[in-house]
Amino acid sequence: MSNEQLREKIHKIMPDLEIEHLEQNREGLINDVVIINHELVFRFAKNDGFAQILNLELDILDLVRPRTDLPVPSPVYRGPGSTVYPKLQGQALLRQDVLEMEENTRQQVARQLGAFLYNLHATPIDDLDWEIPTTLAPVTWRKWVEIRGRVEEKVYPLLLKHQVTWAESFFDRTLEDHRNFTYEPTLIHADLAPYHILYDEAQGGISGIIDFGVAGIGDPALDLGTMISHYGESFVSMFGEAYPGMEVFLPRARFYAQAIEFEWVLLGLETGDKFWFTAHLGGARDIFG
């Protein structure tokens, strides 16, 4: 969407807003995202189907907001397929940031993230008067068996012999018994990549969690696995004090942390979008099992 089109949409919502600075975020897959005057985030769904996803995301944010001490987007406007909220300050939490932190800061950040995940996963979901959707992320044995079949057909031919041997062993360890995917479904974020976790270096802590676009009901181990893939298990293991019982999820979390790379390569081959071939670069290789 052009800047002029965005300006027109913005002024339909806030006619008196003086636009001094406009910055498009071109990474959004389902929303056109623009930051105005470094202060307001406008999100416009790209089509009617994505508008439904945005509306569900806003409902989930309303559910999550009172359960976490960390800031999440708080809309000042919500309309059909659009929303506006004050920009949360901070920068993407990179693995390098975690590695370079002083130990007390690293522990504080780990406690914040552990508490956020614990409270998110403990969100009551049974007595709502609306239905939280199942996350779009793959979190079932049946889905991963299906993905494995596609990986064997399309990815294995690109691998060296020892890589195929490793991949077979990796999938067998978890998928040979469907009971390995037995879990109590909870509300999960499902996309806790570094650019969705905001860090305030001056304050030495997390300043916000954003983008709940694929949040929904799923396996809590997926959120932990996503964070292992980006930050390493040595860091995620520090969540334990703030996330009682987390160790139960770690076997599946380790599976997700590695399996997601197969999924990304598969997406690149099936869609032709080269972005997916490099999506894993910069991640961690720190996995205990």
Sequence and secondary structure as in RCSB ss.txt:
>XXXX:A:sequence
MSNEQLREKIHKIMPDLEIEHLEQNREGLINDVVIINHELVFRFAKNDGFAQILNLELDILDLVRPRTDLPVPSP
VYRGPGSTVYPKLQGQALLRQDVLEMEENTRQQVARQLGAFLYNLHATPIDDLDWEIPTTLAPVTWRKWVEIRGR
VEEKVYPLLLKHQVTWAESFFDRTLEDHRNFTYEPTLIHADLAPYHILYDEAQGGISGIIDFGVAGIGDPALDLG
TMISHYGESFVSMFGEAYPGMEVFLPRARFYAQAIEFEWVLLGLETGDKFWFTAHLGGARDIFG
>XXXX:A:secstr
  HHHHHHHHHHH TT   S EEEETT SSEEEEEETTTEEEEEESSHHHHHHHHHHHHHHHHHGGG SS     
SEEETTEEEEE    EE  HHHHHHS HHHHHHHHHHHHHHHHHHHT   SS SS   B SS  SHHHHHHHHHH
HHHHTGGGS HHHHHHHHHHHHHHHT GGGG    EEE S   GGGEEEETTTTEEEEE   TT EEE HHHHHH
HHHHHH HHHHGGGTTTSTTGGGGHHHHHHHHHHHHHHHHHHHHHH  THHHHTTTT       
